[in-house]
Amino acid sequence: MHLTDITVFPVKSLAGIQLNESQVTPFGLKNDRMKMLVDNQGVFISQRKFPQMALIKTQILDQQLRLTAPAMAPLTIGHEHFTDQSLAVDVWGDTCFGFVADKQINRWLSQFLDLPVRLVSYDASQPRATDPKYALRDDQVSFADGFPLLVISQASLADLNSRLETPVPMSAFRPNIVIDGCDAYAEDQWQQIRVGEVVFDAVKPCSRCVLTTVDPQTGIRRGDGQPLKMLSQYRRAPGGVMFGMNLIPRSPGTIRLNDPVECVK
């Protein structure tokens, strides 16, 4: 097995960035979902309700975040664009904390989405705990849904696409890493893997939602309900419709494309 794709999502639910290598931190991949958009109540928003978020592209240039979107001037965001006061925000019922961006940044995002939103940057001094049912006591997570990383095998996507009239890209599922060289759904059985020099615990299959029906290229939800409709026919479990595996890093290091991948247990 080997690593074929690395993607980070600097802002939760916006477009991701494909990388050749990435540092692994206790929160997951460096820069992954350390920022997110919240509504006036401080609750996160996502493509589940606002699929046009997929059209906001992200880049990291000289330690600054650059956003681009159709019919909008590019927006560059640095550390200086955030307040020094932390705001309580909500991610799936978890209270965590983030520093709020200035009015110029929020105006740009609100204008494109036609919705009043604020951008917040993760306050690592008040870390969010990972679900204790699946994690160790000190495990932490950023603004990701629940776990630091998501892995999907290339074979799993190939199997799904063999059942669909119109294939879907891997980006519809927003994994951080993609692995090739194993059987379809082999990740279901993994308990621990090593990617290059980094060890990860595989802790929980990933339950999927309507976000998977958003075309990442157009920001439009597919009218046929695919691929979620097909997955629900053969990947349904007590916890939902499963596709992919959540990971928690157990050692620091850097992962690189084509790194060997070993199933430790």
VENBEL-V927111 format. One record per residue. RES is the residue in three letters. SS is DSSP state (H for helix, E for strand, - for the rest). OMEGA is omega in whole degrees, -180 to 180 (999 if undefined). BURIAL is 1 if it has 24 or more other C-alpha atoms within 12 Angstrom, else 0. Layout:
BEGIN
res	ss	omega	burial
RES	SS	OMEGA	BURIAL
RES	SS	OMEGA	BURIAL
END
This chain:
BEGIN
res	ss	omega	burial
MET	-	178	1
HIS	E	-176	1
LEU	E	-176	1
THR	E	-180	1
ASP	E	175	1
ILE	E	-180	1
THR	E	172	1
VAL	E	179	1
PHE	-	-175	1
PRO	-	177	1
VAL	E	-178	1
LYS	-	175	1
SER	-	169	1
LEU	-	-179	1
ALA	-	-178	1
GLY	-	180	1
ILE	E	176	1
GLN	E	-174	1
LEU	E	173	1
ASN	-	178	0
GLU	E	180	1
SER	E	172	1
GLN	E	177	1
VAL	E	180	1
THR	E	176	1
PRO	-	180	1
PHE	-	-174	1
GLY	E	178	1
LEU	E	180	1
LYS	-	179	1
ASN	-	-176	1
ASP	-	176	1
ARG	-	174	1
MET	-	175	1
LYS	E	176	1
MET	E	178	1
LEU	E	178	1
VAL	E	177	1
ASP	-	-177	1
ASN	-	178	0
GLN	-	-179	0
GLY	-	179	1
VAL	E	-178	1
PHE	E	172	1
ILE	-	-176	1
SER	-	177	1
GLN	-	178	1
ARG	-	179	1
LYS	-	-175	0
PHE	-	-174	1
PRO	H	180	1
GLN	H	175	1
MET	H	180	1
ALA	H	-176	1
LEU	H	177	1
ILE	-	-177	1
LYS	E	-177	1
THR	E	172	1
GLN	E	171	1
ILE	E	-177	1
LEU	E	179	0
ASP	-	178	0
GLN	-	174	0
GLN	E	179	0
LEU	E	179	1
ARG	E	178	1
LEU	E	173	1
THR	E	180	1
ALA	-	-179	1
PRO	-	176	0
ALA	-	178	0
MET	-	173	0
ALA	-	179	0
PRO	-	-178	0
LEU	E	178	1
THR	E	-174	1
ILE	E	177	1
GLY	-	180	0
HIS	H	-176	0
GLU	H	-178	0
HIS	H	180	0
PHE	E	177	1
THR	E	177	0
ASP	E	177	0
GLN	E	-175	0
SER	E	-179	0
LEU	E	174	1
ALA	E	-179	1
VAL	E	-172	1
ASP	E	172	1
VAL	E	180	1
TRP	-	177	0
GLY	-	174	0
ASP	E	172	0
THR	E	175	0
CYS	E	-169	1
PHE	E	179	1
GLY	E	177	1
PHE	E	-172	1
VAL	E	177	1
ALA	E	-178	1
ASP	-	-172	1
LYS	H	-179	0
GLN	H	-180	0
ILE	H	-177	1
ASN	H	178	1
ARG	H	180	0
TRP	H	-178	1
LEU	H	-180	1
SER	H	180	0
GLN	H	-178	0
PHE	H	-176	1
LEU	H	-176	1
ASP	-	-175	0
LEU	-	178	0
PRO	-	-179	0
VAL	-	173	1
ARG	E	175	1
LEU	E	177	1
VAL	E	179	1
SER	E	-172	1
TYR	E	176	1
ASP	-	-176	1
ALA	H	178	0
SER	H	176	0
GLN	H	-170	0
PRO	-	177	0
ARG	E	-179	1
ALA	E	173	1
THR	-	-178	1
ASP	-	-175	1
PRO	-	178	0
LYS	-	-175	0
TYR	-	-170	0
ALA	-	173	1
LEU	-	-171	0
ARG	-	-175	0
ASP	-	-180	0
ASP	-	-177	1
GLN	E	178	1
VAL	E	180	1
SER	-	177	1
PHE	-	176	1
ALA	-	-177	1
ASP	-	-177	1
GLY	-	-173	1
PHE	-	-173	1
PRO	-	-178	1
LEU	E	173	1
LEU	E	177	1
VAL	E	172	1
ILE	E	176	1
SER	E	178	1
GLN	H	-179	1
ALA	H	179	1
SER	H	177	1
LEU	H	180	1
ALA	H	179	0
ASP	H	178	1
LEU	H	-177	1
ASN	H	177	0
SER	H	-179	0
ARG	H	-176	0
LEU	-	173	0
GLU	-	179	0
THR	-	-178	0
PRO	-	176	0
VAL	-	179	1
PRO	-	177	1
MET	H	-178	1
SER	H	177	1
ALA	H	-177	1
PHE	H	172	1
ARG	-	175	1
PRO	-	173	1
ASN	-	179	1
ILE	E	178	1
VAL	E	-176	1
ILE	E	178	1
ASP	E	177	1
GLY	-	177	1
CYS	-	177	1
ASP	-	174	0
ALA	-	177	0
TYR	-	174	1
ALA	H	-179	1
GLU	H	178	1
ASP	H	-172	1
GLN	H	-178	0
TRP	-	171	1
GLN	-	177	1
GLN	E	178	1
ILE	E	173	1
ARG	E	177	1
VAL	E	-174	1
GLY	-	-178	1
GLU	-	-171	0
VAL	E	179	1
VAL	E	178	1
PHE	E	167	1
ASP	E	173	1
ALA	E	-165	1
VAL	E	-175	1
LYS	E	172	1
PRO	E	-176	1
CYS	E	176	1
SER	E	-172	1
ARG	E	-174	1
CYS	-	-176	1
VAL	H	178	1
LEU	H	-179	1
THR	H	180	1
THR	H	178	1
VAL	E	175	1
ASP	E	-176	1
PRO	-	179	1
GLN	-	-175	1
THR	-	-175	0
GLY	-	-180	1
ILE	E	179	1
ARG	E	-180	1
ARG	-	-176	0
GLY	-	-177	0
ASP	-	178	0
GLY	-	-180	0
GLN	-	5	1
PRO	-	-176	1
LEU	H	-179	1
LYS	H	179	0
MET	H	-180	1
LEU	H	-178	1
SER	H	-179	1
GLN	H	-176	0
TYR	H	-180	0
ARG	-	-180	1
ARG	E	179	0
ALA	E	180	0
PRO	-	-179	0
GLY	-	-180	0
GLY	E	178	0
VAL	E	-169	1
MET	E	175	1
PHE	E	-177	1
GLY	E	-177	1
MET	E	177	1
ASN	E	-177	1
LEU	E	171	1
ILE	E	-180	1
PRO	E	179	1
ARG	-	175	1
SER	-	177	1
PRO	-	177	0
GLY	E	-180	0
THR	E	174	1
ILE	E	-176	1
ARG	E	175	1
LEU	-	-179	1
ASN	-	172	0
ASP	-	174	1
PRO	E	179	0
VAL	E	-179	1
GLU	E	171	1
CYS	E	-178	1
VAL	-	175	0
LYS	-	999	0
END
